[in-house]
Amino acid sequence: METRISLGRAGGKDGYWPDLPLERDEPGQLVVDATRLLDFHPMLALRPRLFIDWHLAAGHRVHVIAPASQIVAERLSDFGIARDLRSEIVSLPQPTNRRRDQLVPVTRFRDHVAVEDEVS
């Protein structure tokens, strides 16, 4: 069974993305269709990655269909949404050094010690 979540044209104007539920009892594969996404709030770069990691940790299969807009796909990539994930899960363009230097990417920490190491 497949659960399909279609993201609208704009994602979370107020810093919240209600379309990405964190339910542990989702059956089958979760497909996030972001093809229509034309813009998103920068604070929401974290939310899709949290959604992906949450469901992968629960043993769910997750697939994210990249935005049709190359600009939006590049922005998501620059934020590190697909970092260390197989392309079968999410396929985004590789961030360029120029773009990467313009923002702080999403960083995954496995425990509080890693946060302290990163900050110091």
PyMOL commands that set and color helices and strands:
alter all, ss='L'
color gray80, all
select helices_A, chain A and resi 42-57+70-78+97-100+112-119
alter helices_A, ss='H'
color red, helices_A
select strands_A, chain A and resi 2-6+10-11+29-33+39-40+61-65
alter strands_A, ss='S'
color yellow, strands_A
deselect
rebuild
show_as cartoon
